[in-house]
Amino acid sequence: MGDVLEKFQKRINPEKENIPLWSLTVKDGLIPKNAQYNRSFLVKKNDFFNLLPDNYLIYNPMNITLGAIDINNSGKKIAVSGYYIILKIKSNYNEEFVLNNLVSRKSINLYQSFYTGSLTEKQRLQYPDFYKNKKLFPDFT
């Protein structure tokens, strides 16, 4: 996995840096936060957001088994929940190939075998368990 993806984390305050807030949905992928519904009243800490650079991958640990994975193709840096996992795709890999592989039925089945949490609504796949999953990408060597 380390040959393909690298974890990235930079906490930001979107108001101070004038960076728009976005959300990751299962149905539509990345969308501007205000496009879904007004959730500004839920934002209590303006410093618990991650920077998501253009062409970086994002997944939601709580919804990865439903396919909540996307690439920021907005052409700009955006801010997302600090709970989301941000991954840089190494330069020698095609972004669409990586994304298509990560949202495939085979990959989602693998996530389901690695997640933690006993209740369906509490199941999650945190980065250490995601990273251990060596079967996500074919070995071309």
Buried (B, 14 or more C-beta within 10 A) or exposed (E): BEEBBBBBEEEBEBEEEEBEBBBBBBEEBBBEBEEEEEEEEEBEEEEEBBBBEEEBBBBBBBBBBBBBBBBBEBEEBBBBBBEBBBBBBEEEBEBEEBBEBBBEEEBBEBBEEBBEEEEEEEBBBBBEBBBEBEEBBEEEE
